[in-house]
Amino acid sequence: MRLQTLREARWILAVLAAITILLGRLARVASLPGVALILYTLYFFRDPDRKAPADPAAVVAPADGVVVEIVEKTETEVVNGMMRRVAIFLSVFDVHTNRAPIDGEVIFSAHYPGKCLDARSPEASAANESRTWGFRSGGRTLVVRQITGAIARRIVAWSKVGDRVAKGERFGMIRFGSRTELYLPLDSEIAVKRGDRVKGGETIVAFLKKEAS
């Protein structure tokens, strides 16, 4: 268990432990639901190590989950132009650590308040609470958006603007079910399709076109 990730669960675990102890004083069997919730919380905040592919053109998934959307969309915060958006839905059973899709520098990070609609809905992208990240490598810029869901209520940022990150490096997380979107240049070669299950920091979702020398 990675301590930085587990730290985000400290208050949840403390409350569950207190409730479990109180119920246990009434009857041992009454504490079982609390024990189950503590075990689930530890499971939810798991954070396995991942090995990113060495190919510099490979872009990895920024999150675990299922690809629910691949569309061309205008990105209005970092690039301000048309990009290809790959949206990943994270259920409450997925690892919720977010990882850098490429080697590069964090050039943008901004948090926006909003609603908590079902993260599977395309409307969640514009309506829900979110944080947008910009990553630059050479002359290419990729954008990642962390979006809350109906259950998720907290977006955690571990990196900041100016940091250099390695492909697959953890930069934040979303607590409980949510949505993560990756914006790619239009000339990227997409390597996944809707319905595919991906692993953050490991699964290749696209290949960047080599820049002209």
Buried (B, 14 or more C-beta within 10 A) or exposed (E): EEEEBBEBBEEBBEEBBEBBEEBBEEEEEEBEEBBEBBEEBEEBBEBEEBEBBEEEBBBBBBBBBBBBBBEEBEBEBBBEEEBBBBBBBBBBEBBBBBBBBBBBBBBBBEEBEBEBBBBBBBEBBEBBBBBBBBBBBEEBBBBBBBBBBBBBEEBBBBBEEEBEBEBBBBBBBBBBBBBBBBBBBEEBEBBBEEEBEBBBBBBBBBBBEEEEE
